[in-house]
Each structure stands twice: as structure tokens, then as C-alpha cells.
């Protein structure tokens, strides 16, 4: 499920105040198909810049493993060898595949990285502004299904048994990589930082003089209007899914870029899903899965993983809120 530029969370940087010589340093680069931002609080600008450079190099190294756009990536190699036998996965690829398997199991199939053929089909649909026939969708869907993915835990080998099958890590990789980057930042001695991988955010300690990082969430169906209340977060991860940026419209129905693996079509519900979790990978895939599942199932899934969830919907011009009980504690007062 590709998710470049689909998350609608914005750190409100002007909310950071300083009480000493420590200042915020903001570094940005185009990585993994979208803006990748790193915000560090430090008294040493040179050290902050050096750490940011190492972080961006780390992102590049992960992209060479996880990207389905880069034909030289490890994932692309596995996809090309579909139907041709097993491939031994690197430690980094194996780790995210194991997490993806657990996500598929916990979501009862709502999150499924084998949707690669469908992702490619709908990516082409959006680009060419066409709409595929039911037969075309069903042909692509016939090449999906996590149960068909062969993962051998003893040898860390992977096999896509049918030619044309393909993996797509777009619904988990950015959150996963953002968390790895934050881990590197922490290991380098920075205790106050925020990493934003195209809208999948992870953060450590609160900036000086504040109770956390102030984050705004978009109103459903908009790209620049925020909900009236803000979130205040520290040592958490947060991700939001919606269809304001990537969708295709056909016969009056707006199909999101988020694909329901059970139908092969993009979801048509006009809602935003925001997840606050303990790590970036979980926040990322949960935001996708909870966009597909019914509201009550989504709340149950998030709670089972000690995450909190907010679903906002637009109905007759009014915003309707659904949330887990614990979400309320993150609203800024």
C-alpha cells in the first residue's frame, strides 16, 4: 500500500520555545518518495548537522532494501524472481517481513504486503486517469494473498511462488525507517528530536519549555485545514491515513490509494485515521489497516496493541469523531 505524501500530520514548529542555548535545527531532504524531515534540539549546530547527515545516509541504505520503485533494491529483486525460487533475505529485510507477517495476522488480513500487483495497477490508474475493468482488478487480485508468501524462519529465505506476485512495503516501511532514524539520533546523545517520514512521525523527549511536540491533524478530505484541537506528544509515534492526496474518482465514487486486499479496490469511505503507538512501524501499518476495517474492529485492534486511535469522518459537512478511550489524553489543553 503505497503511502507517499498521504499522511496529514504537521509538527507545529513555532510552538517550540527555548530556555537555554539549545535551539531547534530542522533538516529536510527528499527521501523514500516524499519529504523526510528531522528536527533536533541541540546547543551544537555542527554536531546536529553531522548527525542529520548520518541519518539521511541511513534512510538511503534502507531505501536500497525496501523500495519497489528502485529496480536495484533488494525488494525489487525478490519481486523479479517471483515464480523462480527462493531468495535469502538480508537481516533488515527479514525483520520488516516478520513484522509485516504479524501485522497481517493481527489485522485478520486487512494489512497485506502482497498487494503489490494491485498497487501497481492502481498507481497506473491514477497516473493515466483511467479506471480498470473488474476483470483486470480480479486478475491482479489473483496474484495476491499473504498465505501464499513462503517465509522460512530457519534460513531467512523468501519465495513468491507465482510469477507476477509482488511485495509492497509502502504501508509499513516509512514508519519503520523513521523509528530506526530516531534510534540513531538517540544513540548519538540527542534526547529531544522528531523524525517525519512523509507524515509518519516519531519523536523522543519534549522540546524545552513544552509538554511535548505539538501536532495538527487534517480535517478529512482537505490538505490544508486542521482539526481545531492539537495533539501534544513525546516518546510516541503517530501516523494518519486519508485520501486527500492520492485517489481516483469514477462514477461519482472516490477510491483511495489504500487498497482493500479483500476486494482489490481502493477504499471509498471518506475518513481520516490517526494512530498513536509506541513505535513507527505499528503506527504506520495500523493507520492502513484501520482505514479498511470497520470502526469498532479498528478500535479493538488498536487497543490490543496498546495504541490509540482517532477516526474522523465528514458527514453532511459535519466532522464525526470516533476514538479509543485513551486517545483523549493526547489532546493539547
ZAMI-765009 format. One record per residue (C-alpha): residue number from 1; y, z, x. Coordinates in Angstrom, 1 decimal, decimal comma. Example, Ala and Ser with C-alpha at 12.3 -4.5 7.8 and 13.67 -1.06 7.14 Angstrom:
2
+-----+--------+--------+--------+
| seq |      v |      w |      u |
+-----+--------+--------+--------+
|   1 |   -4,5 |    7,8 |   12,3 |
|   2 |   -1,1 |    7,1 |   13,7 |
+-----+--------+--------+--------+
//
This chain:
333
+-----+--------+--------+--------+
| seq |      v |      w |      u |
+-----+--------+--------+--------+
|   1 |    0,0 |    0,0 |    0,0 |
|   2 |    3,0 |   -1,2 |    2,0 |
|   3 |    5,9 |    1,1 |    1,7 |
|   4 |    8,7 |   -0,2 |    3,9 |
|   5 |   12,1 |    0,8 |    2,5 |
|   6 |   10,7 |    2,1 |   -0,7 |
|   7 |   11,4 |    5,8 |   -0,3 |
|   8 |   14,6 |    7,1 |   -1,7 |
|   9 |   15,3 |   10,3 |    0,3 |
|  10 |   18,6 |   10,7 |    2,1 |
|  11 |   19,4 |   13,5 |    4,5 |
|  12 |   22,9 |   14,6 |    3,8 |
|  13 |   24,0 |   14,9 |    7,4 |
|  14 |   27,5 |   16,0 |    6,6 |
|  15 |   26,0 |   19,3 |    5,4 |
|  16 |   25,2 |   20,3 |    8,9 |
|  17 |   27,6 |   22,9 |   10,4 |
|  18 |   27,7 |   24,2 |   13,9 |
|  19 |   28,3 |   27,7 |   15,0 |
|  20 |   28,0 |   27,3 |   18,8 |
|  21 |   28,0 |   24,4 |   21,2 |
|  22 |   24,9 |   23,0 |   19,5 |
|  23 |   25,6 |   19,7 |   17,8 |
|  24 |   23,6 |   17,2 |   15,8 |
|  25 |   22,6 |   14,0 |   17,6 |
|  26 |   21,5 |   11,0 |   15,5 |
|  27 |   19,3 |    8,2 |   16,9 |
|  28 |   18,2 |    5,2 |   14,9 |
|  29 |   16,0 |    2,2 |   15,6 |
|  30 |   14,2 |   -0,4 |   13,6 |
|  31 |   10,5 |    0,7 |   13,8 |
|  32 |    7,5 |    0,0 |   11,6 |
|  33 |    9,4 |   -2,4 |    9,5 |
|  34 |   12,2 |   -0,1 |    8,5 |
|  35 |   15,0 |    2,2 |    9,9 |
|  36 |   13,5 |    5,1 |   11,9 |
|  37 |   15,9 |    8,0 |   12,3 |
|  38 |   15,7 |   11,0 |   14,5 |
|  39 |   18,2 |   13,9 |   14,2 |
|  40 |   18,2 |   16,6 |   16,9 |
|  41 |   20,2 |   19,7 |   17,1 |
|  42 |   21,0 |   20,5 |   20,8 |
|  43 |   23,6 |   21,6 |   23,2 |
|  44 |   22,5 |   18,9 |   25,7 |
|  45 |   23,2 |   15,3 |   24,8 |
|  46 |   21,4 |   13,8 |   27,7 |
|  47 |   18,2 |   15,7 |   27,0 |
|  48 |   18,4 |   14,8 |   23,3 |
|  49 |   18,8 |   11,1 |   24,2 |
|  50 |   15,8 |   11,3 |   26,6 |
|  51 |   13,6 |   12,9 |   24,0 |
|  52 |   14,6 |   10,3 |   21,4 |
|  53 |   13,7 |    7,5 |   23,8 |
|  54 |   10,2 |    9,1 |   24,3 |
|  55 |    9,9 |    9,4 |   20,5 |
|  56 |   10,6 |    5,8 |   19,9 |
|  57 |    8,1 |    4,8 |   22,6 |
|  58 |    5,5 |    7,0 |   20,8 |
|  59 |    6,3 |    5,2 |   17,5 |
|  60 |    5,8 |    1,8 |   19,2 |
|  61 |    2,4 |    2,9 |   20,6 |
|  62 |    1,2 |    3,9 |   17,1 |
|  63 |    2,5 |    0,7 |   15,6 |
|  64 |    0,3 |   -1,2 |   18,0 |
|  65 |   -2,6 |    0,6 |   16,4 |
|  66 |   -1,7 |    0,8 |   12,7 |
|  67 |    0,3 |   -2,3 |   11,9 |
|  68 |   -1,1 |   -5,0 |    9,6 |
|  69 |    1,9 |   -7,2 |   10,4 |
|  70 |    1,4 |   -7,3 |   14,2 |
|  71 |   -1,6 |   -9,6 |   14,9 |
|  72 |   -2,2 |   -7,9 |   18,2 |
|  73 |   -2,7 |   -4,4 |   16,6 |
|  74 |   -6,0 |   -2,6 |   16,5 |
|  75 |   -6,0 |   -2,6 |   12,7 |
|  76 |   -5,4 |   -6,4 |   12,7 |
|  77 |   -8,4 |   -6,9 |   15,0 |
|  78 |  -10,6 |   -4,9 |   12,6 |
|  79 |   -9,4 |   -7,0 |    9,7 |
|  80 |  -10,0 |  -10,2 |   11,5 |
|  81 |  -13,6 |   -9,1 |   12,3 |
|  82 |  -14,4 |   -8,4 |    8,6 |
|  83 |  -17,9 |   -9,6 |    7,9 |
|  84 |  -18,7 |   -9,9 |   11,7 |
|  85 |  -20,0 |   -6,4 |   12,6 |
|  86 |  -18,8 |   -3,0 |   13,8 |
|  87 |  -15,7 |   -2,2 |   15,8 |
|  88 |  -15,3 |    1,0 |   17,7 |
|  89 |  -12,0 |    2,7 |   16,7 |
|  90 |   -9,6 |    4,4 |   19,1 |
|  91 |   -9,1 |    8,2 |   18,7 |
|  92 |   -5,7 |    7,6 |   17,0 |
|  93 |   -7,1 |    5,0 |   14,5 |
|  94 |  -10,2 |    7,1 |   13,8 |
|  95 |   -8,1 |   10,2 |   13,0 |
|  96 |   -6,0 |    8,4 |   10,4 |
|  97 |   -9,1 |    6,7 |    8,9 |
|  98 |  -10,7 |   10,1 |    8,4 |
|  99 |   -7,5 |   11,4 |    6,7 |
| 100 |   -7,5 |    8,3 |    4,5 |
| 101 |  -11,1 |    8,8 |    3,5 |
| 102 |  -10,3 |   12,4 |    2,5 |
| 103 |   -7,2 |   11,2 |    0,5 |
| 104 |   -9,4 |    8,6 |   -1,3 |
| 105 |  -11,9 |   11,3 |   -2,2 |
| 106 |   -9,3 |   13,9 |   -3,3 |
| 107 |   -7,3 |   11,3 |   -5,4 |
| 108 |  -10,5 |   10,0 |   -7,0 |
| 109 |   -9,8 |    6,6 |   -5,8 |
| 110 |   -6,1 |    6,3 |   -6,6 |
| 111 |   -5,3 |    6,1 |   -2,9 |
| 112 |   -7,4 |    3,4 |   -1,2 |
| 113 |   -6,6 |    1,8 |    2,2 |
| 114 |   -9,0 |   -1,1 |    1,4 |
| 115 |   -6,4 |   -2,7 |   -0,9 |
| 116 |   -5,3 |   -5,0 |    2,0 |
| 117 |   -6,3 |   -8,2 |    0,2 |
| 118 |   -4,2 |   -7,1 |   -2,9 |
| 119 |   -1,3 |   -6,0 |   -0,7 |
| 120 |   -1,2 |   -9,4 |    0,9 |
| 121 |   -1,4 |  -11,2 |   -2,5 |
| 122 |    1,5 |   -9,2 |   -4,0 |
| 123 |    3,5 |   -9,4 |   -0,8 |
| 124 |    3,3 |  -13,2 |   -1,0 |
| 125 |    4,1 |  -13,0 |   -4,8 |
| 126 |    7,3 |  -11,0 |   -4,1 |
| 127 |    8,3 |  -13,4 |   -1,3 |
| 128 |    7,7 |  -16,6 |   -3,2 |
| 129 |    8,9 |  -15,2 |   -6,6 |
| 130 |    5,7 |  -16,3 |   -8,3 |
| 131 |    3,1 |  -14,5 |  -10,4 |
| 132 |   -0,7 |  -14,7 |   -9,7 |
| 133 |   -3,2 |  -15,6 |  -12,3 |
| 134 |   -5,7 |  -13,0 |  -13,5 |
| 135 |   -8,4 |  -14,9 |  -11,7 |
| 136 |   -6,5 |  -14,7 |   -8,4 |
| 137 |   -5,9 |  -11,0 |   -8,8 |
| 138 |   -9,6 |  -10,4 |   -9,6 |
| 139 |  -10,7 |  -12,4 |   -6,6 |
| 140 |   -8,6 |  -10,2 |   -4,3 |
| 141 |   -9,7 |   -7,0 |   -6,0 |
| 142 |  -13,4 |   -8,0 |   -5,5 |
| 143 |  -12,7 |   -7,6 |   -1,8 |
| 144 |  -11,6 |   -4,0 |   -2,1 |
| 145 |  -13,2 |   -0,6 |   -2,5 |
| 146 |  -13,4 |    2,3 |   -0,1 |
| 147 |  -17,1 |    2,8 |   -0,8 |
| 148 |  -17,7 |   -0,5 |    1,0 |
| 149 |  -15,9 |    0,6 |    4,2 |
| 150 |  -18,5 |    1,6 |    6,7 |
| 151 |  -17,4 |    4,6 |    8,9 |
| 152 |  -19,9 |    6,1 |   11,3 |
| 153 |  -18,8 |    9,5 |   12,3 |
| 154 |  -21,1 |    9,9 |   15,3 |
| 155 |  -19,9 |    6,7 |   17,0 |
| 156 |  -16,4 |    6,3 |   15,5 |
| 157 |  -17,3 |    2,8 |   14,6 |
| 158 |  -15,9 |    0,9 |   11,6 |
| 159 |  -17,1 |   -2,1 |    9,7 |
| 160 |  -15,7 |   -4,2 |    6,9 |
| 161 |  -18,9 |   -5,8 |    5,6 |
| 162 |  -17,4 |   -8,8 |    3,8 |
| 163 |  -15,2 |  -11,5 |    5,2 |
| 164 |  -11,7 |  -11,3 |    3,7 |
| 165 |  -11,7 |   -7,5 |    3,4 |
| 166 |   -8,7 |   -5,8 |    5,0 |
| 167 |   -7,3 |   -2,3 |    5,6 |
| 168 |   -3,7 |   -1,4 |    4,9 |
| 169 |   -2,4 |    1,9 |    6,1 |
| 170 |    1,1 |    1,4 |    4,6 |
| 171 |    0,7 |    4,4 |    2,3 |
| 172 |    0,0 |    7,0 |    5,0 |
| 173 |    1,0 |    5,7 |    8,4 |
| 174 |    4,7 |    6,3 |    8,3 |
| 175 |    4,3 |    9,9 |    7,2 |
| 176 |    1,6 |   10,4 |    9,8 |
| 177 |    3,6 |    9,0 |   12,6 |
| 178 |    6,7 |   10,9 |   11,6 |
| 179 |    4,7 |   14,1 |   11,9 |
| 180 |    3,5 |   13,1 |   15,3 |
| 181 |    7,0 |   12,4 |   16,5 |
| 182 |    8,2 |   15,8 |   15,2 |
| 183 |    5,3 |   17,4 |   17,1 |
| 184 |    6,5 |   15,7 |   20,3 |
| 185 |   10,1 |   16,9 |   19,6 |
| 186 |    8,8 |   20,5 |   19,2 |
| 187 |    6,7 |   20,3 |   22,3 |
| 188 |    9,9 |   19,3 |   24,2 |
| 189 |   11,6 |   22,5 |   23,1 |
| 190 |   13,7 |   21,4 |   20,2 |
| 191 |   13,4 |   23,7 |   17,2 |
| 192 |   15,8 |   22,0 |   14,8 |
| 193 |   15,0 |   18,4 |   14,1 |
| 194 |   14,5 |   15,9 |   11,3 |
| 195 |   12,5 |   12,6 |   11,5 |
| 196 |   13,0 |   10,0 |    8,9 |
| 197 |   10,4 |    7,1 |    9,0 |
| 198 |   11,8 |    4,7 |    6,4 |
| 199 |   12,2 |    7,5 |    3,8 |
| 200 |    9,2 |    9,6 |    4,8 |
| 201 |   10,8 |   12,7 |    6,2 |
| 202 |    9,5 |   15,7 |    8,2 |
| 203 |   11,7 |   18,5 |    9,5 |
| 204 |   11,4 |   21,6 |   11,6 |
| 205 |   13,9 |   24,5 |   11,6 |
| 206 |   17,1 |   24,6 |    9,6 |
| 207 |   20,3 |   23,4 |   11,3 |
| 208 |   22,8 |   26,1 |   12,5 |
| 209 |   24,6 |   27,8 |    9,7 |
| 210 |   22,5 |   26,5 |    6,9 |
| 211 |   19,4 |   27,4 |    5,0 |
| 212 |   17,7 |   24,1 |    5,6 |
| 213 |   18,2 |   20,3 |    5,7 |
| 214 |   19,9 |   19,0 |    2,5 |
| 215 |   18,1 |   16,1 |    1,0 |
| 216 |   19,1 |   14,0 |   -2,0 |
| 217 |   16,6 |   12,1 |   -4,3 |
| 218 |   17,4 |    8,9 |   -6,0 |
| 219 |   17,6 |    8,5 |   -9,8 |
| 220 |   14,8 |    6,3 |  -11,0 |
| 221 |   15,5 |    2,5 |  -10,9 |
| 222 |   18,5 |    3,0 |   -8,6 |
| 223 |   19,1 |    2,6 |   -4,9 |
| 224 |   22,4 |    4,5 |   -4,5 |
| 225 |   22,6 |    7,1 |   -7,3 |
| 226 |   21,3 |   10,6 |   -6,5 |
| 227 |   20,0 |   13,3 |   -8,9 |
| 228 |   22,7 |   15,9 |   -9,5 |
| 229 |   20,8 |   18,6 |   -7,6 |
| 230 |   19,8 |   18,5 |   -3,9 |
| 231 |   16,8 |   19,8 |   -2,0 |
| 232 |   17,0 |   22,3 |    0,8 |
| 233 |   14,1 |   22,1 |    3,2 |
| 234 |   12,8 |   23,3 |    6,5 |
| 235 |    9,4 |   23,1 |    8,2 |
| 236 |    8,3 |   20,7 |    5,5 |
| 237 |    7,6 |   17,0 |    4,8 |
| 238 |    9,0 |   15,1 |    1,9 |
| 239 |    8,3 |   11,6 |    0,6 |
| 240 |    9,3 |    9,7 |   -2,6 |
| 241 |    7,8 |    6,5 |   -4,1 |
| 242 |    9,5 |    4,3 |   -6,6 |
| 243 |   10,1 |    0,6 |   -7,4 |
| 244 |   13,9 |    0,2 |   -6,9 |
| 245 |   13,5 |   -1,9 |   -3,7 |
| 246 |   10,2 |   -3,8 |   -4,0 |
| 247 |    8,8 |   -5,2 |   -7,2 |
| 248 |    8,1 |   -8,4 |   -9,1 |
| 249 |    9,1 |   -8,9 |  -12,8 |
| 250 |    7,0 |  -11,1 |  -15,1 |
| 251 |    7,2 |  -11,4 |  -18,9 |
| 252 |    9,6 |   -8,5 |  -19,1 |
| 253 |    7,3 |   -6,2 |  -17,1 |
| 254 |    8,4 |   -4,8 |  -13,8 |
| 255 |    5,4 |   -4,4 |  -11,4 |
| 256 |    5,9 |   -2,1 |   -8,5 |
| 257 |    4,8 |   -2,8 |   -4,9 |
| 258 |    2,5 |    0,3 |   -5,4 |
| 259 |   -0,9 |   -1,2 |   -6,3 |
| 260 |   -3,3 |    0,5 |   -8,6 |
| 261 |   -6,7 |   -0,2 |   -6,9 |
| 262 |   -8,5 |    0,1 |  -10,2 |
| 263 |   -6,6 |   -2,8 |  -11,8 |
| 264 |   -5,3 |   -4,8 |   -8,9 |
| 265 |   -1,8 |   -4,9 |  -10,3 |
| 266 |    1,3 |   -3,1 |   -9,3 |
| 267 |    2,1 |    0,0 |  -11,5 |
| 268 |    4,5 |   -0,7 |  -14,3 |
| 269 |    5,7 |    2,9 |  -15,0 |
| 270 |    9,4 |    3,4 |  -14,3 |
| 271 |    9,3 |    6,7 |  -12,4 |
| 272 |   10,0 |    8,2 |   -9,1 |
| 273 |    7,5 |   10,6 |   -7,5 |
| 274 |    8,7 |   13,1 |   -4,9 |
| 275 |    6,2 |   15,2 |   -2,9 |
| 276 |    7,0 |   18,2 |   -0,7 |
| 277 |    4,0 |   19,0 |    1,6 |
| 278 |    3,1 |   20,8 |    4,8 |
| 279 |    2,8 |   17,5 |    6,8 |
| 280 |    4,0 |   14,0 |    6,7 |
| 281 |    0,7 |   12,3 |    6,1 |
| 282 |   -0,1 |   14,3 |    3,0 |
| 283 |    3,4 |   13,8 |    1,6 |
| 284 |    3,1 |   10,1 |    2,2 |
| 285 |   -0,2 |    9,4 |    0,5 |
| 286 |    0,3 |   11,9 |   -2,3 |
| 287 |    3,5 |   10,1 |   -3,2 |
| 288 |    1,5 |    6,9 |   -3,7 |
| 289 |   -1,5 |    8,5 |   -5,4 |
| 290 |    0,8 |   10,5 |   -7,8 |
| 291 |    2,6 |    7,3 |   -8,7 |
| 292 |   -0,7 |    5,9 |  -10,0 |
| 293 |   -2,3 |    8,9 |  -11,6 |
| 294 |   -1,2 |   10,4 |  -15,0 |
| 295 |    1,4 |   13,2 |  -14,7 |
| 296 |   -0,9 |   16,1 |  -15,3 |
| 297 |   -3,6 |   14,8 |  -12,9 |
| 298 |   -0,8 |   14,3 |  -10,3 |
| 299 |    0,4 |   17,9 |  -10,7 |
| 300 |   -3,1 |   19,2 |  -10,4 |
| 301 |   -3,8 |   17,1 |   -7,3 |
| 302 |   -0,6 |   18,2 |   -5,5 |
| 303 |   -1,2 |   21,8 |   -6,3 |
| 304 |   -4,8 |   21,6 |   -5,0 |
| 305 |   -3,3 |   20,5 |   -1,6 |
| 306 |   -0,7 |   23,2 |   -1,6 |
| 307 |    2,0 |   20,6 |   -2,2 |
| 308 |    4,8 |   20,5 |   -4,8 |
| 309 |    5,6 |   17,5 |   -6,9 |
| 310 |    8,6 |   16,2 |   -8,9 |
| 311 |    8,2 |   13,1 |  -11,2 |
| 312 |   11,4 |   11,7 |  -12,7 |
| 313 |   11,4 |    9,1 |  -15,5 |
| 314 |   14,1 |    7,2 |  -17,2 |
| 315 |   13,6 |    7,2 |  -21,0 |
| 316 |   16,3 |    5,7 |  -23,2 |
| 317 |   18,9 |    6,3 |  -20,5 |
| 318 |   17,9 |   10,0 |  -20,0 |
| 319 |   16,2 |   11,5 |  -17,0 |
| 320 |   13,0 |   13,3 |  -17,8 |
| 321 |   11,6 |   15,8 |  -15,2 |
| 322 |    8,0 |   16,8 |  -14,6 |
| 323 |    7,2 |   19,2 |  -11,8 |
| 324 |    4,8 |   21,7 |  -10,4 |
| 325 |    5,8 |   25,3 |  -10,8 |
| 326 |    6,6 |   25,7 |   -7,1 |
| 327 |    9,0 |   22,8 |   -6,9 |
| 328 |   11,9 |   24,7 |   -8,3 |
| 329 |   12,3 |   26,9 |   -5,2 |
| 330 |   13,4 |   23,9 |   -3,1 |
| 331 |   16,5 |   23,1 |   -5,2 |
| 332 |   19,7 |   24,0 |   -3,4 |
| 333 |   21,7 |   26,6 |   -5,1 |
+-----+--------+--------+--------+
//
